[in-house]
Amino acid sequence: MLIDLRFAYLTAIRAGLEYLASQGEAAPRLRRRSGWPMIGTALNGMPDFQFASLGSETGPLDYSSVFESPLLGAMLGQTTSGRSLPWFTAFRDACLENADVRTYFVGDEPDARQESSLFSILTSGILGGVLDAYIHSKGDFGFDEELAVRFFELWTRPVFEDRLPCRTVVPISFVTFEFDELELDDGVRISRIDARDHVARLTRPFGTFLSLTDNERAASLASHALYSEGWSIPRQKNILLLKAALSEQSEDQADFIGTFFASLRACFPHPLGYAQVLVEPIGWATRFEYTLQEFGVYSCGEYRQAVLGARSTAGDLPVCRTPDLDQLGAAFRELRASNQRGLKLASSRLNRAALRDHPDDALVDACIVLEALLSDGSTQEITHKLSMRLALVASRAIPSKAPGEIFREAKDIYSARSKLVHGARKGARDSASEEDAASLRTAAELSFEYARTCLLSLLVNPEFRDPVRLDEFLLQSVRQREA
């Protein structure tokens, strides 16, 4: 049955190429793509998108538009001029005869209406899309069986294979990087996003005249992305369910991405975030668009609105340089492999603190990070003990600060937190005085800086993870000074 389907497909591709070659740019309904951005590189290293105005069709020719079939006549295998396309009909019939393919497109029991829908999907979504991608990939209308078979395998794998491999891609917003690629772990890297992938992830097929959403603006402010191999999606019952699965974020993906961003924030002090999670099919496809890679797009708002506003109007953006990230790979691998509850809680709360719009919330989250990393479970003199342990850990990571200064600042942080939690100080959302509000912002910023520094120190120095060992280090330091 698959042999018959492949034969009908190759016959249709050959005939479709001949038809398009004979028609040229005068082919019925042939048009250029709308919502297609022109892309360059801004001075700050970010992609620079220029969108066409309303009604403009400035993108590449869309050969699939010739075979769109919203009209009844076209559903019967005709062009708008009434010319019959028997090779499309033969391909449709071959698909209907294959139970797996039929179910993939129209469900278990297709009625006449669903069969018409099937034909529409096949002509515009499969054959039309393949013809368009084939022509733009090859550069002409000549038939190349090897290339045609390659496209056949792409769209049939989701029908027959139990698991579909994919890659997770997360554009990193509001910062840029001085390198093209940095490997973090097996199958995990930070890489510069290819210009064509920028177009694939940000093209707006329904027009560009609408204002960009906040998530679109945030997503466009990314030059690099986290790339992770080894993911997969189970075979779905039909194409609609597969498309939905492709655009969802799994719990495992969310945990993995959170681990990465906690590690990155621990190493790099500037605000950053992400607005997209992309799922890239590997060796299969549900649709074809020009020569672009297909992406399932999960839109999210994992960034601070204040940062979006500041970065959207900024010239130069913060640059992650190689020395800033020397410890990133080690920290990421350690956090990814760790089952220690304190590290997991600390990384989660560090991410939450980084996304808080209000300093009172950020302060509370950052203090929870410090407690998760430095507490021994006892509630006795907790502020004093945490401040002492933080002074030891942070002074080794920040040589410019003396342990005594860090100790005093830690006590001030916990004093601000205590007043906030117990109501002695009004939060940023209350009618606090300017002095109180400024003091709270300072405490929140300082607590976050110490939280990320402490997390990084414990990730790359496992001996610091035991509070009892930290106390021993402190006692040893005292004895050395006395001696």
C-alpha positions as CSV (number, residue, x, y, z in Angstrom):
1,M,0.0,0.0,0.0
2,L,2.8,2.4,0.8
3,I,4.4,1.6,-2.5
4,D,1.2,2.6,-4.3
5,L,1.0,5.8,-2.3
6,R,4.6,6.6,-3.1
7,F,4.0,6.0,-6.8
8,A,0.9,8.2,-6.8
9,Y,2.8,10.9,-5.0
10,L,5.8,10.9,-7.3
11,T,3.5,10.9,-10.3
12,A,1.7,13.9,-8.9
13,I,4.9,15.8,-8.1
14,R,6.2,15.3,-11.6
15,A,3.0,16.4,-13.2
16,G,2.7,19.3,-10.8
17,L,6.1,20.6,-11.7
18,E,5.3,20.3,-15.4
19,Y,2.1,22.2,-14.8
20,L,3.7,25.0,-12.9
21,A,6.6,25.2,-15.4
22,S,4.1,25.6,-18.3
23,Q,2.1,28.3,-16.5
24,G,5.0,30.3,-15.2
25,E,4.1,33.4,-13.1
26,A,0.8,33.5,-15.0
27,A,-0.4,30.4,-13.1
28,P,-3.9,30.9,-11.7
29,R,-3.9,32.3,-8.1
30,L,-0.1,32.4,-7.9
31,R,0.9,35.1,-5.5
32,R,3.7,36.2,-3.3
33,R,3.7,35.7,0.4
34,S,2.3,38.4,2.7
35,G,3.5,39.0,6.3
36,W,7.1,38.2,5.2
37,P,9.7,40.2,7.1
38,M,12.9,41.6,5.6
39,I,15.7,40.8,8.1
40,G,19.0,42.4,8.8
41,T,21.3,42.9,11.8
42,A,21.0,45.9,14.0
43,L,24.1,47.7,15.5
44,N,23.4,46.0,18.8
45,G,23.6,42.5,17.3
46,M,19.9,41.8,17.4
47,P,17.9,40.8,14.3
48,D,16.3,43.9,12.6
49,F,12.9,43.1,11.2
50,Q,11.1,45.3,8.7
51,F,7.5,44.3,8.1
52,A,5.5,45.1,5.0
53,S,2.5,47.4,5.1
54,L,-1.1,46.2,5.0
55,G,-1.9,44.3,1.8
56,S,1.7,44.1,0.6
57,E,2.8,40.8,-0.9
58,T,6.6,41.2,-0.9
59,G,7.7,37.7,0.1
60,P,8.8,34.8,-2.2
61,L,6.4,33.3,-4.6
62,D,4.0,30.8,-3.0
63,Y,3.4,28.0,-5.4
64,S,1.1,26.2,-3.1
65,S,-1.4,29.0,-3.6
66,V,-2.1,27.7,-7.1
67,F,-3.5,24.5,-5.5
68,E,-5.5,26.0,-2.7
69,S,-9.1,24.7,-2.8
70,P,-11.6,26.7,-0.9
71,L,-14.1,26.4,-3.8
72,L,-16.2,23.4,-4.6
73,G,-14.8,23.2,-8.1
74,A,-11.3,23.0,-6.8
75,M,-12.2,20.3,-4.3
76,L,-13.3,18.2,-7.3
77,G,-9.8,18.3,-8.7
78,Q,-10.0,21.4,-10.9
79,T,-8.2,24.7,-11.0
80,T,-10.2,27.9,-10.9
81,S,-10.2,27.9,-14.7
82,G,-12.0,24.5,-14.6
83,R,-9.1,22.5,-15.9
84,S,-9.0,19.0,-14.4
85,L,-6.1,17.8,-12.3
86,P,-6.4,14.0,-12.5
87,W,-3.0,13.5,-10.9
88,F,-4.2,15.2,-7.8
89,T,-7.3,13.1,-7.8
90,A,-5.2,9.9,-8.2
91,F,-3.0,10.9,-5.2
92,R,-6.1,11.7,-3.1
93,D,-7.6,8.3,-3.9
94,A,-4.3,6.6,-3.0
95,C,-4.3,8.3,0.4
96,L,-8.0,7.4,1.0
97,E,-7.1,3.7,0.3
98,N,-4.4,3.7,2.9
99,A,-6.1,3.4,6.3
100,D,-3.2,5.0,8.3
101,V,-3.0,8.0,6.0
102,R,-6.8,8.4,5.9
103,T,-7.0,8.4,9.7
104,Y,-4.0,10.8,10.0
105,F,-5.9,13.4,8.0
106,V,-9.6,12.9,8.6
107,G,-10.1,10.5,11.5
108,D,-11.4,7.0,11.7
109,E,-14.7,7.3,9.8
110,P,-14.6,10.0,7.2
111,D,-17.9,11.0,5.6
112,A,-18.3,12.8,2.3
113,R,-17.6,16.2,3.8
114,Q,-14.5,15.0,5.5
115,E,-13.3,13.4,2.2
116,S,-13.6,16.8,0.6
117,S,-11.7,18.3,3.5
118,L,-9.0,15.6,3.0
119,F,-8.6,16.6,-0.6
120,S,-8.3,20.3,0.4
121,I,-5.6,19.4,3.0
122,L,-3.7,17.2,0.6
123,T,-3.6,19.7,-2.3
124,S,-2.7,22.8,-0.4
125,G,-1.0,21.4,2.7
126,I,0.8,18.5,1.3
127,L,1.2,18.5,-2.5
128,G,1.1,22.2,-2.8
129,G,3.4,22.7,0.1
130,V,5.9,20.1,-1.1
131,L,5.9,21.6,-4.7
132,D,6.5,25.0,-3.3
133,A,9.4,23.9,-1.0
134,Y,10.8,21.6,-3.7
135,I,10.9,24.4,-6.3
136,H,12.5,26.9,-3.9
137,S,15.0,24.3,-2.7
138,K,16.0,23.1,-6.1
139,G,15.8,26.5,-7.9
140,D,13.9,25.2,-10.9
141,F,11.0,23.0,-12.1
142,G,13.1,19.9,-13.1
143,F,12.0,16.6,-11.6
144,D,14.6,15.0,-9.2
145,E,13.3,11.8,-7.8
146,E,15.8,11.7,-4.9
147,L,14.7,15.1,-3.7
148,A,11.0,14.3,-4.2
149,V,11.4,11.1,-2.1
150,R,13.1,13.1,0.6
151,F,10.0,15.2,0.9
152,F,7.8,12.1,0.8
153,E,9.6,10.7,3.8
154,L,9.2,14.0,5.7
155,W,5.4,14.0,5.6
156,T,4.8,10.2,5.9
157,R,7.0,9.6,9.0
158,P,4.4,11.1,11.3
159,V,1.9,8.6,9.9
160,F,3.9,5.5,10.5
161,E,6.6,6.0,13.1
162,D,5.8,5.6,16.8
163,R,8.1,8.4,18.1
164,L,9.1,11.5,16.3
165,P,12.4,13.1,17.2
166,C,12.7,16.8,17.7
167,R,14.9,19.6,19.0
168,T,14.0,22.2,21.7
169,V,15.0,25.7,20.8
170,V,14.6,28.7,23.3
171,P,15.6,32.1,22.0
172,I,17.3,34.1,24.8
173,S,15.9,37.6,24.9
174,F,17.4,41.0,25.9
175,V,21.1,40.0,25.7
176,T,23.5,39.1,23.0
177,F,26.6,36.9,23.0
178,E,30.1,37.5,21.6
179,F,30.5,34.0,20.3
180,D,28.6,32.0,17.7
181,E,28.4,28.8,19.7
182,L,29.1,27.5,23.2
183,E,28.6,23.8,24.1
184,L,27.2,23.2,27.6
185,D,26.6,19.5,27.7
186,D,26.1,16.6,25.3
187,G,23.5,17.8,22.9
188,V,23.0,21.1,24.6
189,R,24.5,24.4,23.3
190,I,24.0,28.1,23.0
191,S,24.2,29.1,19.3
192,R,23.6,32.1,17.1
193,I,20.1,31.9,15.4
194,D,20.3,31.5,11.7
195,A,18.7,34.4,9.7
196,R,16.3,31.9,8.0
197,D,15.2,30.5,11.4
198,H,14.5,34.0,12.6
199,V,12.1,34.4,9.7
200,A,10.5,30.9,10.4
201,R,9.9,31.7,14.1
202,L,8.6,35.3,13.6
203,T,6.8,35.4,10.3
204,R,3.2,36.5,10.7
205,P,1.1,34.7,8.1
206,F,-2.1,36.7,8.8
207,G,-0.6,40.1,8.0
208,T,1.8,42.6,9.6
209,F,-0.6,45.5,10.0
210,L,-1.4,44.6,13.5
211,S,0.7,45.9,16.3
212,L,3.3,43.5,17.6
213,T,2.3,41.8,20.8
214,D,4.6,42.0,23.8
215,N,5.7,38.4,23.4
216,E,6.5,39.1,19.7
217,R,8.6,42.1,20.6
218,A,10.4,40.2,23.3
219,A,11.0,37.2,21.0
220,S,12.5,39.5,18.3
221,L,15.1,40.8,20.8
222,A,17.1,37.6,20.7
223,S,20.3,36.8,18.7
224,H,21.1,33.4,20.2
225,A,19.1,30.5,21.5
226,L,19.4,27.4,23.7
227,Y,19.4,24.3,21.5
228,S,18.8,20.9,23.1
229,E,18.7,17.6,21.3
230,G,17.2,14.3,22.2
231,W,13.5,15.2,22.6
232,S,10.6,13.3,20.9
233,I,6.9,13.4,20.5
234,P,4.8,10.2,20.5
235,R,2.8,9.4,17.3
236,Q,-0.6,11.2,17.4
237,K,-3.9,9.9,16.1
238,N,-4.2,12.6,13.5
239,I,-2.4,15.7,12.1
240,L,-4.4,18.2,14.2
241,L,-3.4,16.5,17.4
242,L,0.2,16.3,16.2
243,K,0.2,20.1,15.4
244,A,-1.2,20.7,18.9
245,A,1.5,18.5,20.5
246,L,4.2,20.3,18.5
247,S,3.1,23.7,20.0
248,E,2.9,22.6,23.7
249,Q,5.5,22.7,26.4
250,S,6.0,19.5,28.3
251,E,6.7,19.5,32.1
252,D,10.2,18.0,31.3
253,Q,10.9,20.8,28.9
254,A,9.8,23.4,31.4
255,D,12.1,21.9,34.1
256,F,15.0,21.7,31.6
257,I,14.6,25.3,30.5
258,G,14.3,26.5,34.1
259,T,17.5,24.7,35.0
260,F,19.3,26.4,32.1
261,F,18.1,29.9,32.9
262,A,18.9,29.5,36.6
263,S,22.4,28.5,35.6
264,L,22.7,31.4,33.1
265,R,21.4,33.9,35.7
266,A,23.8,32.7,38.3
267,C,26.7,33.4,35.8
268,F,25.5,36.6,34.2
269,P,24.2,39.6,36.2
270,H,22.0,41.3,33.6
271,P,18.2,40.8,33.3
272,L,17.2,38.3,30.6
273,G,14.3,36.0,29.7
274,Y,12.4,34.2,27.0
275,A,9.2,34.6,25.1
276,Q,9.2,31.5,22.9
277,V,9.8,27.8,23.2
278,L,10.3,26.3,19.8
279,V,10.0,22.6,18.9
280,E,11.8,21.7,15.7
281,P,10.9,18.4,14.0
282,I,13.9,16.3,13.0
283,G,13.4,14.3,9.8
284,W,9.6,14.9,9.6
285,A,7.1,17.6,9.0
286,T,3.4,18.5,9.2
287,R,3.6,21.4,6.8
288,F,6.0,23.0,4.2
289,E,6.7,26.7,3.9
290,Y,9.2,27.9,1.3
291,T,12.6,26.5,2.4
292,L,12.0,27.3,6.1
293,Q,12.3,24.9,9.0
294,E,9.0,24.1,10.6
295,F,8.7,25.1,14.2
296,G,6.0,24.4,16.8
297,V,5.8,27.7,18.7
298,Y,4.8,27.9,22.4
299,S,4.4,31.6,23.3
300,C,5.1,32.6,26.9
301,G,6.0,35.6,29.0
302,E,9.0,34.5,31.0
303,Y,10.5,38.0,31.2
304,R,9.9,41.3,33.1
305,Q,7.7,43.9,31.4
306,A,10.1,46.7,32.7
307,V,13.0,44.9,31.0
308,L,11.1,44.7,27.7
309,G,10.3,48.4,27.8
310,A,13.9,49.3,28.5
311,R,15.5,46.9,26.0
312,S,13.0,47.9,23.2
313,T,14.3,51.4,23.2
314,A,17.9,50.8,24.1
315,G,20.8,51.0,21.7
316,D,23.5,48.6,22.9
317,L,22.3,45.5,24.8
318,P,24.2,43.6,27.5
319,V,26.8,41.2,26.0
320,C,27.5,37.8,27.5
321,R,31.2,37.5,27.0
322,T,33.2,34.2,27.3
323,P,34.8,35.1,30.7
324,D,31.3,35.8,32.1
325,L,30.3,32.2,31.2
326,D,33.4,30.3,32.0
327,Q,31.5,28.4,34.7
328,L,28.2,28.1,32.9
329,G,28.7,24.6,31.5
330,A,29.9,23.2,34.8
331,A,27.1,24.9,36.7
332,F,24.4,23.8,34.2
333,R,25.6,20.1,34.2
334,E,25.8,20.0,38.0
335,L,22.3,21.5,38.5
336,R,20.9,19.3,35.8
337,A,22.2,16.2,37.4
338,S,21.5,17.1,41.0
339,N,18.6,15.6,43.0
340,Q,19.4,17.8,46.0
341,R,16.2,19.5,47.0
342,G,17.9,22.7,48.2
343,L,19.5,23.3,44.8
344,K,16.3,22.7,42.9
345,L,14.3,25.0,45.2
346,A,17.0,27.6,44.9
347,S,17.1,27.5,41.1
348,S,13.3,27.8,40.9
349,R,13.1,30.7,43.3
350,L,16.0,32.5,41.6
351,N,14.1,32.4,38.3
352,R,11.0,33.7,40.0
353,A,12.9,36.5,41.7
354,A,14.4,37.5,38.3
355,L,10.8,37.8,36.8
356,R,9.2,39.7,39.6
357,D,8.0,43.2,38.7
358,H,7.8,44.3,42.4
359,P,10.9,44.5,44.6
360,D,9.1,43.2,47.7
361,D,8.3,39.9,45.9
362,A,11.8,39.7,44.5
363,L,13.3,40.2,48.0
364,V,11.2,37.4,49.5
365,D,12.2,35.0,46.6
366,A,15.9,35.8,46.9
367,C,15.9,35.2,50.6
368,I,14.3,31.8,50.0
369,V,17.2,31.1,47.7
370,L,19.7,31.9,50.4
371,E,17.8,29.8,53.0
372,A,17.5,26.8,50.6
373,L,21.3,26.9,50.0
374,L,22.7,27.8,53.4
375,S,20.1,26.8,56.1
376,D,20.7,23.7,58.3
377,G,17.1,23.3,59.1
378,S,17.4,24.9,62.6
379,T,15.4,28.1,63.3
380,Q,17.7,29.3,66.1
381,E,19.6,32.4,65.2
382,I,18.9,31.8,61.6
383,T,19.6,35.3,60.4
384,H,23.0,35.4,62.1
385,K,24.0,31.9,60.8
386,L,22.9,32.6,57.3
387,S,24.7,36.0,57.2
388,M,27.9,34.3,58.4
389,R,27.7,31.5,55.9
390,L,26.9,33.9,53.1
391,A,29.9,36.1,54.1
392,L,32.2,33.1,53.7
393,V,30.7,31.9,50.4
394,A,30.2,35.3,48.7
395,S,33.6,36.7,49.7
396,R,35.4,34.0,47.8
397,A,33.3,34.8,44.7
398,I,33.5,38.6,45.1
399,P,37.1,39.4,46.1
400,S,36.4,43.1,46.1
401,K,34.1,42.8,49.1
402,A,35.3,41.9,52.6
403,P,33.5,39.2,54.6
404,G,32.5,41.8,57.2
405,E,30.8,44.0,54.6
406,I,28.9,41.1,53.2
407,F,27.8,40.0,56.7
408,R,26.5,43.5,57.4
409,E,24.6,43.7,54.1
410,A,23.1,40.3,54.7
411,K,21.8,41.4,58.1
412,D,20.3,44.5,56.4
413,I,18.6,42.3,53.8
414,Y,17.0,40.1,56.4
415,S,16.0,43.1,58.4
416,A,14.2,44.5,55.4
417,R,12.6,41.1,54.7
418,S,11.4,40.8,58.3
419,K,9.9,44.2,58.3
420,L,8.2,43.5,55.0
421,V,6.8,40.1,56.0
422,H,5.6,41.3,59.4
423,G,4.1,44.5,58.1
424,A,6.5,47.0,59.7
425,R,7.4,48.2,56.2
426,K,5.1,48.9,53.3
427,G,5.8,47.2,50.0
428,A,6.4,48.8,46.7
429,R,2.7,48.5,45.8
430,D,1.7,50.3,49.0
431,S,1.9,54.0,49.6
432,A,5.5,53.8,50.9
433,S,7.7,56.9,51.2
434,E,10.3,57.4,48.5
435,E,13.0,56.6,51.1
436,D,11.4,53.3,52.0
437,A,10.8,52.4,48.4
438,A,14.4,53.1,47.5
439,S,15.6,51.2,50.4
440,L,13.5,48.2,49.5
441,R,14.7,48.3,45.9
442,T,18.3,48.3,47.1
443,A,17.6,45.4,49.4
444,A,15.9,43.4,46.6
445,E,18.8,44.1,44.1
446,L,21.4,43.2,46.7
447,S,19.6,40.0,47.8
448,F,19.3,38.8,44.2
449,E,23.0,39.5,43.5
450,Y,23.9,37.4,46.6
451,A,21.4,34.7,45.7
452,R,22.8,34.2,42.2
453,T,26.4,34.4,43.5
454,C,25.7,31.8,46.2
455,L,24.0,29.4,43.9
456,L,26.9,29.5,41.4
457,S,29.4,29.0,44.2
458,L,27.6,26.0,45.6
459,L,27.2,24.5,42.1
460,V,31.0,24.7,41.3
461,N,32.1,24.1,44.9
462,P,30.3,21.0,46.2
463,E,32.1,21.3,49.6
464,F,30.0,24.4,50.3
465,R,26.7,22.6,50.1
466,D,26.8,21.2,53.7
467,P,26.1,24.0,56.2
468,V,28.0,22.0,58.9
469,R,31.1,22.1,56.6
470,L,30.6,25.9,56.1
471,D,30.6,26.3,59.9
472,E,33.8,24.3,60.1
473,F,35.4,26.6,57.5
474,L,34.3,29.6,59.6
475,L,35.8,28.2,62.8
476,Q,39.0,27.3,60.9
477,S,39.3,30.9,59.6
478,V,38.8,32.2,63.2
479,R,41.6,29.9,64.5
480,Q,43.9,31.0,61.7
481,R,43.4,34.6,62.6
482,E,43.9,34.0,66.3
483,A,47.1,32.1,65.6
